[in-house]
Amino acid sequence: MKKILRFYLSNTDTIRHESLYEEIARAAQREQLAGATVLQGIMGYGKASKLRSNKFWELNVKYPIVVEIIDDEEKLQAFLDKILPTLKVQPKGILVTMQPVDIVLCK
């Protein structure tokens, strides 16, 4: 069964001086998952922060990021098992979800 794995985080989250979202996408590629997409949000808030947006007149450099990966459930779970320890050491502001997904077209 195909599922979608989503990581909700901030562009300011880092691991070993690298952007966490970049590390997640690179790790997914190393694990040969079908693909990853990194989305930049225009506004958002979470459990650990206030509502933020990236309007050009605001001097805000923190904005929401979502990393989405679609693949077989077993592959995603194996990937999640490997990366979860890295995410757990982050101070705050990360949400991870996994849901079933119906693929309508893939060319």
CYANA upper distance limits for C-alpha pairs under 8 A (distance plus 0.5 A):
  1 MET  CA     72 ASP  CA      6.19
  1 MET  CA     73 GLU  CA      6.41
  1 MET  CA    100 PRO  CA      7.92
  2 LYS  CA     70 ILE  CA      7.31
  2 LYS  CA     71 ASP  CA      5.88
  2 LYS  CA     72 ASP  CA      5.00
  2 LYS  CA     73 GLU  CA      6.22
  2 LYS  CA    100 PRO  CA      6.70
  2 LYS  CA    101 VAL  CA      6.36
  2 LYS  CA    102 ASP  CA      7.64
  2 LYS  CA    103 ILE  CA      8.37
  3 LYS  CA     70 ILE  CA      6.17
  3 LYS  CA     71 ASP  CA      6.37
  3 LYS  CA     72 ASP  CA      6.59
  3 LYS  CA     73 GLU  CA      6.02
  3 LYS  CA     76 LEU  CA      8.22
  3 LYS  CA     98 MET  CA      7.10
  3 LYS  CA     99 GLN  CA      5.97
  3 LYS  CA    100 PRO  CA      4.79
  3 LYS  CA    101 VAL  CA      5.49
  4 ILE  CA     68 GLU  CA      7.14
  4 ILE  CA     69 ILE  CA      6.09
  4 ILE  CA     70 ILE  CA      4.90
  4 ILE  CA     71 ASP  CA      7.27
  4 ILE  CA     98 MET  CA      6.03
  4 ILE  CA     99 GLN  CA      5.98
  4 ILE  CA    100 PRO  CA      6.78
  4 ILE  CA    101 VAL  CA      6.54
  5 LEU  CA     68 GLU  CA      6.22
  5 LEU  CA     69 ILE  CA      5.65
  5 LEU  CA     70 ILE  CA      6.82
  5 LEU  CA     76 LEU  CA      7.45
  5 LEU  CA     96 VAL  CA      7.82
  5 LEU  CA     97 THR  CA      6.33
  5 LEU  CA     98 MET  CA      4.96
  5 LEU  CA     99 GLN  CA      7.34
  6 ARG  CA     66 VAL  CA      7.08
  6 ARG  CA     67 VAL  CA      6.05
  6 ARG  CA     68 GLU  CA      5.14
  6 ARG  CA     69 ILE  CA      7.05
  6 ARG  CA     96 VAL  CA      6.11
  6 ARG  CA     97 THR  CA      5.71
  6 ARG  CA     98 MET  CA      6.79
  7 PHE  CA     66 VAL  CA      5.98
  7 PHE  CA     67 VAL  CA      5.56
  7 PHE  CA     68 GLU  CA      7.18
  7 PHE  CA     94 ILE  CA      7.56
  7 PHE  CA     95 LEU  CA      6.38
  7 PHE  CA     96 VAL  CA      5.12
  7 PHE  CA     97 THR  CA      7.20
  8 TYR  CA     64 PRO  CA      7.76
  8 TYR  CA     65 ILE  CA      6.45
  8 TYR  CA     66 VAL  CA      5.16
  8 TYR  CA     67 VAL  CA      7.24
  8 TYR  CA     94 ILE  CA      6.14
  8 TYR  CA     95 LEU  CA      5.51
  8 TYR  CA     96 VAL  CA      6.77
  9 LEU  CA     13 ASP  CA      7.47
  9 LEU  CA     21 TYR  CA      8.20
  9 LEU  CA     64 PRO  CA      6.46
  9 LEU  CA     65 ILE  CA      5.77
  9 LEU  CA     66 VAL  CA      6.84
  9 LEU  CA     93 GLY  CA      6.56
  9 LEU  CA     94 ILE  CA      5.37
  9 LEU  CA     95 LEU  CA      7.25
 10 SER  CA     62 LYS  CA      7.13
 10 SER  CA     63 TYR  CA      6.24
 10 SER  CA     64 PRO  CA      5.12
 10 SER  CA     65 ILE  CA      5.73
 10 SER  CA     93 GLY  CA      7.84
 10 SER  CA     94 ILE  CA      8.35
 11 ASN  CA     19 SER  CA      7.40
 11 ASN  CA     20 LEU  CA      8.19
 11 ASN  CA     21 TYR  CA      7.79
 11 ASN  CA     62 LYS  CA      6.60
 11 ASN  CA     63 TYR  CA      6.38
 11 ASN  CA     64 PRO  CA      6.82
 11 ASN  CA     65 ILE  CA      6.51
 12 THR  CA     19 SER  CA      7.54
 12 THR  CA     62 LYS  CA      6.62
 12 THR  CA     63 TYR  CA      8.35
 13 ASP  CA     19 SER  CA      6.61
 13 ASP  CA     20 LEU  CA      6.01
 13 ASP  CA     21 TYR  CA      8.28
 13 ASP  CA     90 GLN  CA      8.41
 14 THR  CA     18 GLU  CA      5.78
 14 THR  CA     19 SER  CA      4.97
 14 THR  CA     20 LEU  CA      5.10
 15 ILE  CA     19 SER  CA      6.89
 15 ILE  CA     20 LEU  CA      6.07
 15 ILE  CA     23 GLU  CA      8.16
 18 GLU  CA     22 GLU  CA      7.70
 18 GLU  CA     23 GLU  CA      7.40
 19 SER  CA     23 GLU  CA      6.86
 20 LEU  CA     24 ILE  CA      6.68
 21 TYR  CA     25 ALA  CA      6.78
 21 TYR  CA     38 VAL  CA      7.71
 21 TYR  CA     65 ILE  CA      7.93
 21 TYR  CA     66 VAL  CA      8.43
 21 TYR  CA     67 VAL  CA      7.13
 22 GLU  CA     26 ARG  CA      6.55
 23 GLU  CA     27 ALA  CA      6.42
 24 ILE  CA     28 ALA  CA      6.64
 24 ILE  CA     67 VAL  CA      8.22
 24 ILE  CA     83 ILE  CA      8.40
 25 ALA  CA     29 GLN  CA      6.84
 25 ALA  CA     36 ALA  CA      6.42
 25 ALA  CA     37 THR  CA      8.11
 25 ALA  CA     38 VAL  CA      8.14
 25 ALA  CA     67 VAL  CA      7.91
 26 ARG  CA     30 ARG  CA      6.71
 27 ALA  CA     31 GLU  CA      6.70
 28 ALA  CA     32 GLN  CA      6.80
 28 ALA  CA     33 LEU  CA      6.02
 28 ALA  CA     35 GLY  CA      7.88
 28 ALA  CA     36 ALA  CA      7.49
 28 ALA  CA     69 ILE  CA      8.47
 28 ALA  CA     79 PHE  CA      7.76
 29 GLN  CA     33 LEU  CA      6.36
 29 GLN  CA     34 ALA  CA      8.46
 29 GLN  CA     35 GLY  CA      7.53
 29 GLN  CA     36 ALA  CA      8.26
 31 GLU  CA     79 PHE  CA      7.69
 33 LEU  CA     69 ILE  CA      8.24
 33 LEU  CA     70 ILE  CA      8.43
 33 LEU  CA     71 ASP  CA      7.00
 33 LEU  CA     75 LYS  CA      7.70
 33 LEU  CA     76 LEU  CA      8.27
 34 ALA  CA     69 ILE  CA      8.05
 34 ALA  CA     70 ILE  CA      7.15
 34 ALA  CA     71 ASP  CA      6.26
 35 GLY  CA     69 ILE  CA      6.45
 35 GLY  CA     70 ILE  CA      7.21
 35 GLY  CA     71 ASP  CA      8.31
 36 ALA  CA     67 VAL  CA      7.29
 36 ALA  CA     68 GLU  CA      6.09
 36 ALA  CA     69 ILE  CA      5.07
 36 ALA  CA     70 ILE  CA      7.75
 37 THR  CA     67 VAL  CA      6.16
 37 THR  CA     68 GLU  CA      5.71
 37 THR  CA     69 ILE  CA      7.09
 38 VAL  CA     65 ILE  CA      7.42
 38 VAL  CA     66 VAL  CA      6.27
 38 VAL  CA     67 VAL  CA      4.95
 38 VAL  CA     68 GLU  CA      6.96
 39 LEU  CA     65 ILE  CA      6.13
 39 LEU  CA     66 VAL  CA      5.58
 39 LEU  CA     67 VAL  CA      6.76
 39 LEU  CA     68 GLU  CA      8.47
 40 GLN  CA     63 TYR  CA      7.83
 40 GLN  CA     64 PRO  CA      6.61
 40 GLN  CA     65 ILE  CA      5.24
 40 GLN  CA     66 VAL  CA      7.11
 41 GLY  CA     63 TYR  CA      6.96
 41 GLY  CA     64 PRO  CA      5.43
 41 GLY  CA     65 ILE  CA      6.23
 41 GLY  CA     66 VAL  CA      7.96
 42 ILE  CA     53 SER  CA      5.88
 42 ILE  CA     54 ASN  CA      6.02
 42 ILE  CA     55 LYS  CA      8.23
 42 ILE  CA     63 TYR  CA      7.43
 42 ILE  CA     64 PRO  CA      7.68
 43 MET  CA     51 LEU  CA      7.60
 43 MET  CA     52 ARG  CA      5.93
 43 MET  CA     53 SER  CA      4.51
 43 MET  CA     54 ASN  CA      7.11
 43 MET  CA     63 TYR  CA      7.31
 43 MET  CA     64 PRO  CA      7.27
 44 GLY  CA     51 LEU  CA      6.01
 44 GLY  CA     52 ARG  CA      6.04
 44 GLY  CA     53 SER  CA      7.07
 44 GLY  CA     63 TYR  CA      7.80
 44 GLY  CA     64 PRO  CA      6.53
 45 TYR  CA     49 SER  CA      6.34
 45 TYR  CA     50 LYS  CA      6.02
 45 TYR  CA     51 LEU  CA      4.99
 45 TYR  CA     52 ARG  CA      6.76
 45 TYR  CA     64 PRO  CA      8.15
 46 GLY  CA     50 LYS  CA      7.64
 46 GLY  CA     51 LEU  CA      8.26
 46 GLY  CA     93 GLY  CA      7.11
 47 LYS  CA     93 GLY  CA      7.18
 48 ALA  CA     92 LYS  CA      6.95
 48 ALA  CA     93 GLY  CA      5.90
 49 SER  CA     93 GLY  CA      7.94
 52 ARG  CA     60 ASN  CA      8.17
 52 ARG  CA     62 LYS  CA      7.80
 52 ARG  CA     63 TYR  CA      6.95
 53 SER  CA     60 ASN  CA      7.96
 53 SER  CA     63 TYR  CA      6.84
 54 ASN  CA     58 GLU  CA      7.30
 54 ASN  CA     60 ASN  CA      6.95
 54 ASN  CA     61 VAL  CA      7.86
 54 ASN  CA     62 LYS  CA      8.23
 54 ASN  CA     63 TYR  CA      6.91
 70 ILE  CA     76 LEU  CA      8.36
 70 ILE  CA    101 VAL  CA      8.47
 71 ASP  CA     75 LYS  CA      7.20
 71 ASP  CA     76 LEU  CA      6.86
 72 ASP  CA     76 LEU  CA      6.80
 73 GLU  CA     77 GLN  CA      6.53
 74 GLU  CA     78 ALA  CA      6.69
 75 LYS  CA     79 PHE  CA      6.70
 76 LEU  CA     80 LEU  CA      6.51
 77 GLN  CA     81 ASP  CA      6.56
 78 ALA  CA     82 LYS  CA      6.96
 79 PHE  CA     83 ILE  CA      6.78
 80 LEU  CA     84 LEU  CA      6.10
 81 ASP  CA     85 PRO  CA      8.20
 83 ILE  CA     87 LEU  CA      7.05
 84 LEU  CA     88 LYS  CA      6.59
 85 PRO  CA     89 VAL  CA      7.23
 86 THR  CA     90 GLN  CA      7.70
 87 LEU  CA     94 ILE  CA      8.17
 90 GLN  CA     94 ILE  CA      8.43
